[in-house]
Protein backbone atom coordinates (compact mmCIF):
# COMPACT_ATOMS: atom_id res chain seq x y z
CA UNK A 1 0.00 0.00 0.00
CA UNK A 2 1.17 3.47 -0.72
CA UNK A 3 1.99 5.49 2.37
CA UNK A 4 -0.45 8.38 2.88
CA UNK A 5 -1.55 8.80 -0.73
CA UNK A 6 -4.87 8.45 -2.46
CA UNK A 7 -3.42 6.67 -5.47
CA UNK A 8 -5.35 3.73 -6.91
CA UNK A 9 -4.29 0.31 -5.72
CA UNK A 10 -2.17 -1.83 -7.99
CA UNK A 11 -3.85 -4.81 -9.67
CA UNK A 12 -1.77 -7.15 -7.50
CA UNK A 13 -2.85 -5.49 -4.25
CA UNK A 14 -6.45 -5.53 -5.45
CA UNK A 15 -6.25 -9.29 -6.14
CA UNK A 16 -4.76 -9.93 -2.70
CA UNK A 17 -7.47 -7.87 -0.98
CA UNK A 18 -10.20 -9.59 -3.03
CA UNK A 19 -8.95 -13.03 -1.93
CA UNK A 20 -8.50 -11.86 1.65
CA UNK A 21 -12.08 -10.56 1.76
CA UNK A 22 -13.39 -13.80 0.26
CA UNK A 23 -11.52 -15.78 2.94
CA UNK A 24 -12.93 -13.56 5.68
CA UNK A 25 -16.47 -13.97 4.34
CA UNK A 26 -15.99 -17.75 4.11
CA UNK A 27 -15.05 -17.96 7.81
CA UNK A 28 -18.21 -18.41 9.88
CA UNK A 29 -16.42 -17.08 12.98
CA UNK A 30 -15.86 -13.66 11.38
CA UNK A 31 -18.72 -11.18 11.12
CA UNK A 32 -19.28 -10.11 7.48
CA UNK A 33 -19.85 -6.48 8.48
CA UNK A 34 -16.49 -6.43 10.27
CA UNK A 35 -14.85 -7.94 7.19
CA UNK A 36 -16.41 -5.27 4.99
CA UNK A 37 -15.28 -2.45 7.30
CA UNK A 38 -11.74 -3.80 7.35
CA UNK A 39 -11.76 -4.22 3.56
CA UNK A 40 -12.93 -0.62 3.05
CA UNK A 41 -10.18 0.61 5.35
CA UNK A 42 -7.46 -1.34 3.54
CA UNK A 43 -8.63 -0.21 0.09
CA UNK A 44 -8.19 3.47 0.90
CA UNK A 45 -4.68 3.24 -0.54
CA UNK A 46 -2.84 4.42 2.55
CA UNK A 47 -1.48 2.85 5.70
CA UNK A 48 -4.35 2.80 8.22
CA UNK A 49 -3.90 4.42 11.61
CA UNK A 50 -4.29 2.30 14.72
CA UNK A 51 -7.41 4.24 15.75
CA UNK A 52 -9.00 3.50 12.36
CA UNK A 53 -8.22 -0.21 12.69
CA UNK A 54 -9.69 -0.28 16.20
CA UNK A 55 -12.80 1.50 14.94
CA UNK A 56 -13.21 -1.11 12.19
CA UNK A 57 -12.92 -4.00 14.64
CA UNK A 58 -14.66 -2.56 17.65
CA UNK A 59 -17.63 -0.42 16.64
CA UNK A 60 -19.33 1.27 19.58
CA UNK A 61 -22.46 -0.45 20.81
CA UNK A 62 -25.70 1.15 19.69
CA UNK A 63 -26.61 3.91 22.12
CA UNK A 64 -23.06 4.03 23.53
CA UNK A 65 -22.01 7.67 23.81
CA UNK A 66 -18.38 7.07 24.76
OpenMM code with the backbone's topology and positions (N, CA, C; nanometers):
from openmm import Vec3, app, unit

residues = "UNK UNK UNK UNK UNK UNK UNK UNK UNK UNK UNK UNK UNK UNK UNK UNK UNK UNK UNK UNK UNK UNK UNK UNK UNK UNK UNK UNK UNK UNK UNK UNK UNK UNK UNK UNK UNK UNK UNK UNK UNK UNK UNK UNK UNK UNK UNK UNK UNK UNK UNK UNK UNK UNK UNK UNK UNK UNK UNK UNK UNK UNK UNK UNK UNK UNK".split()
positions = [
    Vec3(0.0833, -0.1174, 0.0000),
    Vec3(0.0000, 0.0000, 0.0000),
    Vec3(0.0878, 0.1237, 0.0000),
    Vec3(0.0440, 0.2222, -0.0689),
    Vec3(0.1168, 0.3472, -0.0721),
    Vec3(0.1000, 0.4174, 0.0624),
    Vec3(0.2050, 0.4815, 0.1075),
    Vec3(0.1990, 0.5492, 0.2367),
    Vec3(0.1381, 0.6883, 0.2211),
    Vec3(0.0226, 0.7083, 0.2820),
    Vec3(-0.0445, 0.8376, 0.2877),
    Vec3(-0.0708, 0.9012, 0.1517),
    Vec3(-0.1151, 0.8248, 0.0563),
    Vec3(-0.1550, 0.8797, -0.0726),
    Vec3(-0.2930, 0.8273, -0.1066),
    Vec3(-0.3568, 0.8903, -0.2008),
    Vec3(-0.4871, 0.8446, -0.2459),
    Vec3(-0.4777, 0.7850, -0.3854),
    Vec3(-0.3626, 0.7284, -0.4182),
    Vec3(-0.3416, 0.6668, -0.5473),
    Vec3(-0.4203, 0.5370, -0.5556),
    Vec3(-0.4636, 0.5006, -0.6766),
    Vec3(-0.5349, 0.3732, -0.6913),
    Vec3(-0.4433, 0.2560, -0.6548),
    Vec3(-0.5058, 0.1505, -0.6074),
    Vec3(-0.4289, 0.0308, -0.5716),
    Vec3(-0.3820, -0.0409, -0.6968),
    Vec3(-0.2681, -0.1058, -0.6862),
    Vec3(-0.2172, -0.1828, -0.7994),
    Vec3(-0.3061, -0.3050, -0.8211),
    Vec3(-0.3059, -0.3604, -0.9410),
    Vec3(-0.3853, -0.4808, -0.9670),
    Vec3(-0.3475, -0.5970, -0.8744),
    Vec3(-0.2207, -0.6075, -0.8393),
    Vec3(-0.1773, -0.7152, -0.7502),
    Vec3(-0.2358, -0.6972, -0.6103),
    Vec3(-0.2290, -0.5762, -0.5580),
    Vec3(-0.2851, -0.5493, -0.4250),
    Vec3(-0.4356, -0.5727, -0.4262),
    Vec3(-0.5007, -0.5318, -0.5333),
    Vec3(-0.6451, -0.5529, -0.5445),
    Vec3(-0.6790, -0.7014, -0.5427),
    Vec3(-0.6015, -0.7832, -0.6142),
    Vec3(-0.6252, -0.9286, -0.6139),
    Vec3(-0.6070, -0.9868, -0.4743),
    Vec3(-0.5021, -0.9428, -0.4053),
    Vec3(-0.4757, -0.9928, -0.2699),
    Vec3(-0.5910, -0.9557, -0.1771),
    Vec3(-0.6368, -0.8303, -0.1839),
    Vec3(-0.7469, -0.7870, -0.0983),
    Vec3(-0.8772, -0.8587, -0.1335),
    Vec3(-0.9003, -0.8846, -0.2626),
    Vec3(-1.0203, -0.9593, -0.3032),
    Vec3(-1.0199, -1.0992, -0.2428),
    Vec3(-0.9050, -1.1668, -0.2489),
    Vec3(-0.8953, -1.3027, -0.1929),
    Vec3(-0.9040, -1.3011, -0.0404),
    Vec3(-0.8443, -1.1994, 0.0202),
    Vec3(-0.8499, -1.1856, 0.1651),
    Vec3(-0.9944, -1.1658, 0.2103),
    Vec3(-1.0676, -1.0791, 0.1408),
    Vec3(-1.2078, -1.0555, 0.1759),
    Vec3(-1.2903, -1.1822, 0.1561),
    Vec3(-1.2661, -1.2552, 0.0493),
    Vec3(-1.3387, -1.3795, 0.0257),
    Vec3(-1.3118, -1.4800, 0.1383),
    Vec3(-1.1860, -1.4864, 0.1841),
    Vec3(-1.1519, -1.5779, 0.2936),
    Vec3(-1.2197, -1.5350, 0.4236),
    Vec3(-1.2249, -1.4051, 0.4478),
    Vec3(-1.2929, -1.3563, 0.5683),
    Vec3(-1.4419, -1.3884, 0.5637),
    Vec3(-1.5044, -1.3684, 0.4482),
    Vec3(-1.6472, -1.3975, 0.4341),
    Vec3(-1.6756, -1.5474, 0.4447),
    Vec3(-1.5801, -1.6305, 0.4056),
    Vec3(-1.5991, -1.7752, 0.4115),
    Vec3(-1.5865, -1.8301, 0.5539),
    Vec3(-1.5249, -1.7530, 0.6425),
    Vec3(-1.5053, -1.7964, 0.7806),
    Vec3(-1.6292, -1.7602, 0.8631),
    Vec3(-1.6973, -1.8627, 0.9108),
    Vec3(-1.8206, -1.8414, 0.9879),
    Vec3(-1.7972, -1.7717, 1.1225),
    Vec3(-1.6724, -1.7720, 1.1702),
    Vec3(-1.6415, -1.7083, 1.2982),
    Vec3(-1.6187, -1.5575, 1.2848),
    Vec3(-1.6122, -1.5074, 1.1613),
    Vec3(-1.5857, -1.3659, 1.1381),
    Vec3(-1.7125, -1.2995, 1.0854),
    Vec3(-1.7539, -1.1928, 1.1510),
    Vec3(-1.8721, -1.1178, 1.1117),
    Vec3(-1.8483, -1.0521, 0.9749),
    Vec3(-1.9430, -1.0671, 0.8830),
    Vec3(-1.9279, -1.0114, 0.7484),
    Vec3(-1.9200, -0.8588, 0.7493),
    Vec3(-1.9917, -0.7940, 0.8392),
    Vec3(-1.9848, -0.6480, 0.8476),
    Vec3(-1.8459, -0.6027, 0.8903),
    Vec3(-1.7856, -0.6736, 0.9854),
    Vec3(-1.6494, -0.6431, 1.0272),
    Vec3(-1.5548, -0.6605, 0.9095),
    Vec3(-1.5696, -0.7686, 0.8351),
    Vec3(-1.4845, -0.7940, 0.7190),
    Vec3(-1.4977, -0.6819, 0.6168),
    Vec3(-1.6187, -0.6352, 0.5946),
    Vec3(-1.6412, -0.5270, 0.4988),
    Vec3(-1.5796, -0.3957, 0.5463),
    Vec3(-1.5886, -0.3672, 0.6766),
    Vec3(-1.5278, -0.2447, 0.7305),
    Vec3(-1.3765, -0.2496, 0.7170),
    Vec3(-1.3180, -0.3644, 0.7469),
    Vec3(-1.1740, -0.3804, 0.7348),
    Vec3(-1.1307, -0.3689, 0.5889),
    Vec3(-1.2064, -0.4296, 0.4989),
    Vec3(-1.1760, -0.4218, 0.3564),
    Vec3(-1.1790, -0.2763, 0.3081),
    Vec3(-1.2821, -0.2027, 0.3465),
    Vec3(-1.2931, -0.0624, 0.3051),
    Vec3(-1.1739, 0.0187, 0.3562),
    Vec3(-1.1310, -0.0096, 0.4778),
    Vec3(-1.0177, 0.0606, 0.5355),
    Vec3(-0.8892, 0.0307, 0.4578),
    Vec3(-0.8684, -0.0957, 0.4242),
    Vec3(-0.7464, -0.1342, 0.3536),
    Vec3(-0.7436, -0.0848, 0.2098),
    Vec3(-0.8576, -0.0649, 0.1497),
    Vec3(-0.8633, -0.0211, 0.0093),
    Vec3(-0.8526, 0.1305, -0.0071),
    Vec3(-0.8335, 0.2020, 0.1006),
    Vec3(-0.8186, 0.3474, 0.0905),
    Vec3(-0.6877, 0.3877, 0.0236),
    Vec3(-0.5938, 0.2947, 0.0147),
    Vec3(-0.4682, 0.3240, -0.0538),
    Vec3(-0.3637, 0.3905, 0.0331),
    Vec3(-0.3834, 0.3873, 0.1634),
    Vec3(-0.2836, 0.4416, 0.2547),
    Vec3(-0.2747, 0.3518, 0.3771),
    Vec3(-0.1674, 0.3659, 0.4506),
    Vec3(-0.1483, 0.2847, 0.5701),
    Vec3(-0.2492, 0.3311, 0.6753),
    Vec3(-0.3336, 0.2393, 0.7237),
    Vec3(-0.4345, 0.2800, 0.8221),
    Vec3(-0.3729, 0.3105, 0.9572),
    Vec3(-0.4330, 0.4075, 1.0254),
    Vec3(-0.3895, 0.4422, 1.1608),
    Vec3(-0.4495, 0.3416, 1.2579),
    Vec3(-0.3837, 0.3254, 1.3715),
    Vec3(-0.4292, 0.2303, 1.4725),
    Vec3(-0.5724, 0.2604, 1.5171),
    Vec3(-0.6050, 0.3870, 1.5338),
    Vec3(-0.7409, 0.4238, 1.5750),
    Vec3(-0.8439, 0.3807, 1.4707),
    Vec3(-0.8086, 0.3912, 1.3419),
    Vec3(-0.9005, 0.3498, 1.2357),
    Vec3(-0.9199, 0.1984, 1.2347),
    Vec3(-0.8122, 0.1257, 1.2623),
    Vec3(-0.8217, -0.0212, 1.2692),
    Vec3(-0.9095, -0.0611, 1.3873),
    Vec3(-0.8866, 0.0009, 1.5024),
    Vec3(-0.9689, -0.0284, 1.6205),
    Vec3(-1.1149, 0.0030, 1.5935),
    Vec3(-1.1424, 0.1131, 1.5254),
    Vec3(-1.2803, 0.1501, 1.4943),
    Vec3(-1.3442, 0.0468, 1.4016),
    Vec3(-1.2676, -0.0093, 1.3100),
    Vec3(-1.3213, -0.1109, 1.2190),
    Vec3(-1.3548, -0.2401, 1.2942),
    Vec3(-1.2711, -0.2762, 1.3902),
    Vec3(-1.2922, -0.4003, 1.4644),
    Vec3(-1.3920, -0.3858, 1.5781),
    Vec3(-1.3887, -0.2727, 1.6437),
    Vec3(-1.4665, -0.2557, 1.7649),
    Vec3(-1.5592, -0.1351, 1.7523),
    Vec3(-1.6675, -0.1511, 1.6778),
    Vec3(-1.7626, -0.0419, 1.6636),
    Vec3(-1.8336, -0.0211, 1.7962),
    Vec3(-1.8639, 0.1042, 1.8315),
    Vec3(-1.9335, 0.1268, 1.9582),
    Vec3(-2.0718, 0.0647, 1.9558),
    Vec3(-2.1129, 0.0158, 2.0694),
    Vec3(-2.2456, -0.0450, 2.0807),
    Vec3(-2.3507, 0.0623, 2.0552),
    Vec3(-2.4621, 0.0211, 1.9983),
    Vec3(-2.5702, 0.1149, 1.9687),
    Vec3(-2.6145, 0.1824, 2.0976),
    Vec3(-2.6227, 0.3157, 2.0940),
    Vec3(-2.6614, 0.3907, 2.2116),
    Vec3(-2.5455, 0.4225, 2.3035),
    Vec3(-2.4245, 0.3755, 2.2723),
    Vec3(-2.3064, 0.4028, 2.3527),
    Vec3(-2.2530, 0.5400, 2.3147),
    Vec3(-2.2453, 0.6310, 2.4089),
    Vec3(-2.2015, 0.7673, 2.3813),
    Vec3(-2.0565, 0.7904, 2.4162),
    Vec3(-1.9773, 0.6859, 2.4369),
    Vec3(-1.8378, 0.7069, 2.4760),
    Vec3(-1.7475, 0.7228, 2.3580),
] * unit.nanometer
topology = app.Topology()
chain = topology.addChain("A")
for resn in residues:
    res = topology.addResidue(resn, chain)
    for name in ("N", "CA", "C"):
        topology.addAtom(name, app.Element.getBySymbol(name[0]), res)
